[in-house]
Structure formats: structure tokens, C-alpha cells
Amino acid sequence: MNGSINKIRLSEVIAVILIIPLVICISLLLISTFHFKVVATIFVILSPLLILLVMNYRVMYGILIASLFFPMVVEFYASVYFSYLLLASFLLTHRRINLSEFSNPMNIPFIVYLISILGSYIFSQRLDMSLYKSLNLIAFFTIFYSTLIFVNNYDRLKTYIYLFIFLAIINGISIIAGGLGGRRSFGFAGIMFVDYAGIGLSQLAVLSLLADKKKKLLLIPVVIIMGVAMILTQTRGVWLATGICITLLFIFVFFQYKKFAVNRTHLILIFSFLVLSFAFFSIYTFSVNKSLSSRKITDTEQNIENVDVQSSLITRLLIWDTALNAFKRYPVTGTGIYTFPYVSQNYYNFPTLLYNRYVKTLTPHETFFATLTETGVIGFAGFIYLIFNMIRLNNRNLKYALTREQKKYSLLLMFSSVYIILSMIITDAWLWGHGLVLWSIILGFSAANNRIISKQNTVIKLN
């Protein structure tokens, strides 16, 4: 009895330790933005609500999903900050946890990856920033393991997947409302929406494939909204990643049609419909709004006004040239994890004017190149091993999925993961902020799905 009381008290102490710094940081942020009386009023009104929310982990997890659609706050994204509040809630609501509950197929890949990046800390060119920005990694593992333990049935998994899709659709509607006026917009979610739309469309494609006829009809307008919103973002790399992902999905299901009990003819018709719809809406949108083809950003919230295709290409080429020079200098352990934006001034070999305009303070803009530059070949090898095991985990889930529900969510999470990998080729946003948080959620869902399948199949065999 005393042992359990001590465990409860320890978890509560840790939770308070996590909550207090967050409250202080948020308070300072609000005070710097508003008057002190306004801040005091906000806290008086919201404190009871915050206490109630922290004690309800289901609601807190839903807020985590919603926080993906909040803008950046100071140095980190809202979802990264919120992950620490989520951890406090987890400790308060899950007081009796066995170590066995943390067991999952990703543990060894995580350990290998963490060992592989140790050198990038030891030989970091900016250790202060490596340590500070590693709050992103702590958030990643916090969300992954809390998801693994919390999402223990398909009702919970479905709730949070549908919540994500719903919020993406609402954001898509806001983009359509603004975008048809000739503006390039990303909605209230900001520029990360382009990847939310990619994952959302991949998930909707799976749901459409495995749904009955009535549900297929209901999903058509949803797919159209998400597709049109993606077109209006004018992010061609995401179009390509999404197109490849959905094509791979249809090819996979085409050859596995017996497992998923789908008609090949219907499969070809659905795929053709999606391709033709995307082509039609692309042509229609750009013909009606010719100003969109200039690809100018007028949304000041993105803080990247007047960036066109040409300057975007120049930016990437100059950043990659600088990153390559940095890698050549430190090929084994890299410049230090998360340090490139803070040390890039040491590695460019072109006019300073170009550096200041196109490279300064920016990340390498490509996940694998960023990993190679900042963590060297050792860290890169650990990262590739991690990615390989993510796909291996999802493939194992598909292999052992027996029920229709198991197959549906295994397929959905597999191609959500495939999209993330494809997107990594065109952006490094999956290494920090909202991207990293969403990746940890998807990976956590995959690990939780593995556990659900194992438990359900054991019951099936026993019966």
C-alpha cells in the first residue's frame, strides 16, 4: 500500500514540475503581448478549466491533435509546448503503469538512433542550441509512448484519426473560401497544412477503398474539399508526394485485392475518378484564378511574402550547397543536431548578399540531407534504421491483420507513414515542430495498432 502511495506522489510531483515552467512561460508570453490585468483575468477564468482538462487525458489528447492546427509560438510550435502538458496529464491519470506496457517493436530502433546521434552532441558546434532544440525529441518520445499506452482499442484510434481529418477539412474549407479570391493561403493551420492535406487524402483514399457504397458517396465531397484545398496551396512537391503515395496505395491493394475483399474493376474506376477529378479541378481553378499561377504568397501570416518559384529553387540550391560544405567539414558526427541554422554562416562560399537573403537562419529543407549534415553518417545510418523499422512495423501489422477493422487501420497507417517518408524527400519539417509531433502520433498509432492486433488475434485463436 505504501509503495503505491509513493508511486502516486512521485507522479504527481513530476506532473507539477512539468506544469509550473509551462505556466510561467505562457504567462511571460502573454504579459509581453497583453497588459498584466488582461493576463490575470485570463488565468482566473481559465485556471479551473485547465485543472479539469489536465485530469482528463482523453480530452487532452484531443487538444494535442487540435494544437497541430495552432500557429508557431516563440521558438517552438504549440504542439511541442503542449506535449509537456500532455505528459503531466498522463502521469496524473495513469498512476499504475507496468514497464511491460512500454514494450514495443520500436524500442530497439529508438535506442540505436539515440546512440547514433550522441556524437552530434559531443562534437556539436552549438551545444546550447542542440540541447535546447532537443526539446523536440523529448516531445516526440513523450507523445509516442503515451499514445502507445493510451490508444488500446480501435474506438480511440478511430476518434483521433477522424478528429484530425475533420480539422483538416475545416481548414481546407477556409482555404477554399480565401483561395478562390486569387490568394495563396494555408488557412488557420499555416503552411504545415500542405502535409496535413497529403496525409488526410491518403487516409481518405483508404477509407474510400474499404467503405461500402453509401459511405463511398459520403466521402466523395470530403475528398474533393481536401483535394481542392491542396491545389490552392500551390505546393507542387506535396502534390507529387500525395500522388505517388495514393498511386502506391492503389497498386498495393490491386495486388492484394483478395486480402481486402475489393473488386479490381471498382478499384480502377475509383483511381481513374481521383486522377480525373484532380486534373479537372487543377485546370478549372487556375483558369478561373489566373493570378494563382504566379504563385505569389500574399498571406502575411506566413512571413514569407513575395517568394516565387524561382527564388524558392534558388533558396534550396544555395542551402544545399552550404549544407554540403558543412557535411564535408564534419562527415562523421555532423555539425550537431539542430544546429545548421545557427552555424551555416561558417560554410557558404557565395556572396554574402545571397546568403543573407536565401540561407541565413534556414534549415536544410530536406529531411535526409538535414540529418546527414547535422548528425553525420553515423546519425544518418541510425535514422535510416529507424525509418526502415517504421515501415517494417506497419508491414507486420498488415501481414497479421485478420478482421476488416484491423486491415483498414493497418492500411491507413501504413500509407500515412509512406506519405511521411515521401514528404521527407522534399522538406525537413518532420524533424521539428508540428511535423515531428504528427509523425510521433502516427508512429504511436502504428505501435498501438500492433498491440491491438496481437491481443485481438490471441482472443480469436483461443475461441
Secondary structure, 3 states (H helix, E strand, C coil): CHHHHHHHHHHHHHHHHHHHHHHHHHHHHHHHHCCHHHHHHHHHHHHHHHHHHHCCHHHHHHHHHHHCCCCEECCEEHHHHHHHHHHHHHHHHCCCCCHHHHCCCCHHHHHHHHHHCHHHHHCCCCHHHHHHHCHHHHHHHHHHHHHHHHCCCHHHHHHHHHHHHHHHHHHHHHHHHHHCCCCCCCHHHCCCHHHHHHHHHHHHHHHHHHCCHHHHHHHHHHHHHHHHHHHHHCCHHHHHHHHHHHHHHHHHHHHCHHHHCCCHHHHHHHHHHHHHHHHHHHHHHHHHCHHHHHCCCCCHHHCCCCCCHHHHHHHHHHHHHHHHHHHHHCCCCCCCCCCHHHHHHHCCCCCHHHHHHHCCCCCCCCHHHHHHHHHHHHHHHHHHHHHHHHHHHHHHHHHHCCCHHHHHHHHHHHHHHHHHHHHHCCCCHHHCHHHHHHHHHHHHHHHHHHHHHHHHHHHHHHC
